[in-house]
Each structure stands twice: as C-alpha cells, then as structure tokens.
Amino acid sequence: MGDYRDPGVEEGVVYNVKVDAKGAAGEGIGKIGDLVVFVKNAKTRIGNMYDVKVTKVYRTFAYAELENPKRQFVGNGSVII
C-alpha cells in the first residue's frame, strides 16, 4: 500500500502558507512542508503568504481556511487590511 508518512501537520493549528496556484473552484493551493494544502473559500492571490488554520488532514493533502479573512499577508511581509 504505498509509503505513508505522518506529514506533521495537525488539524486546528495555524500555519503560514504561500499560495502557489489556484484551483478550479477558486481555492488557493500551497504547501506545508511536502503536504499540499487547499485553502477553501479564500480570495487569495498567487505568491502571497497567508495565515491558515488547517481544518482536515488526509494522507496526501489537507484543507484549510484563512485564519483572519479580513487581514491578508502579502509576499513582501506587508499587510492589506
């Protein structure tokens, strides 16, 4: 059955994620380590950093949502409010 490794990502924990792509439904796609993370219901921009709270972890990917949807972090560290 494939090589299963604990990704070290926990549900309910906030991580800082860089959005590398957008999905067909508009979700942001990034990574925490080697684990792909889909940021649901987010108006994210590719290349920006966001604080996201992981809501569900699977073997090869995870779902997350913006921790503070009104506060968006830009790639250079500045904040858009």
MONORDA-V132485 format. One record per pair of residues at least 12 apart in sequence whose ideal C-beta (glycine too) atoms are under 10 Angstrom apart, sorted by the first residue. I is the first residue (numbers start at 0). J is the second residue. If there is no record, write none. Layout:
I_J, I_J
This chain:
1_58, 1_59, 3_58, 3_59, 4_33, 4_34, 4_58, 5_56, 5_58, 6_31, 6_32, 6_33, 6_34, 6_35, 6_36, 6_56, 6_57, 6_58, 6_59, 6_60, 6_61, 7_31, 7_32, 7_33, 7_34, 7_56, 8_31, 8_32, 8_33, 8_34, 8_36, 8_53, 8_56, 8_60, 8_61, 8_63, 9_53, 9_56, 9_61, 10_52, 10_53, 10_54, 10_55, 10_56, 10_61, 10_62, 10_63, 11_52, 11_53, 11_54, 11_56, 12_31, 12_51, 12_52, 12_53, 12_56, 12_63, 13_50, 13_51, 13_52, 13_53, 13_63, 13_66, 13_67, 14_29, 14_30, 14_31, 14_32, 14_34, 14_36, 14_49, 14_50, 14_51, 14_52, 14_53, 14_61, 14_63, 14_66, 15_29, 15_31, 15_48, 15_49, 15_50, 15_51, 15_66, 15_72, 16_28, 16_29, 16_30, 16_31, 16_36, 16_38, 16_43, 16_47, 16_48, 16_49, 16_50, 16_51, 16_53, 16_61, 16_63, 16_65, 16_72, 17_29, 17_30, 17_31, 17_45, 17_46, 17_47, 17_48, 17_49, 17_72, 17_74, 18_30, 18_36, 18_38, 18_41, 18_43, 18_44, 18_45, 18_46, 18_47, 18_48, 18_49, 18_51, 18_74, 19_35, 19_36, 19_45, 19_46, 20_35, 20_43, 20_45, 21_38, 21_41, 21_43, 21_44, 21_45, 22_37, 22_38, 22_39, 24_37, 24_39, 24_40, 25_38, 25_39, 25_40, 25_41, 25_42, 25_43, 26_38, 26_39, 26_40, 26_41, 26_43, 26_62, 26_63, 26_64, 27_39, 27_40, 27_41, 27_42, 27_43, 27_44, 27_45, 27_47, 27_49, 27_51, 27_63, 27_65, 28_43, 28_45, 28_60, 29_43, 29_45, 29_47, 29_48, 29_49, 29_51, 29_63, 30_60, 30_61, 31_51, 31_53, 31_56, 31_61, 31_63, 33_59, 34_53, 34_56, 34_57, 34_58, 34_59, 34_60, 34_61, 35_57, 35_59, 35_60, 35_61, 36_51, 36_53, 36_56, 36_60, 36_61, 36_62, 36_63, 37_51, 37_54, 37_55, 37_60, 37_61, 37_62, 37_63, 37_64, 38_51, 38_52, 38_53, 38_54, 38_61, 38_62, 38_63, 38_64, 38_65, 39_51, 39_54, 39_55, 39_62, 39_63, 39_64, 39_65, 40_64, 40_65, 40_68, 41_63, 41_64, 41_65, 41_68, 41_71, 42_65, 42_68, 42_71, 43_65, 43_71, 44_71, 44_73, 44_74, 44_79, 45_74, 46_73, 46_74, 46_75, 47_71, 47_72, 47_73, 47_74, 47_75, 47_79, 48_71, 48_72, 48_73, 48_74, 48_75, 48_76, 49_63, 49_64, 49_65, 49_66, 49_67, 49_68, 49_70, 49_71, 49_72, 49_73, 50_63, 50_65, 50_66, 50_67, 50_70, 50_71, 50_72, 51_63, 51_64, 51_65, 51_66, 51_67, 52_64, 52_65, 52_66, 52_67, 67_80
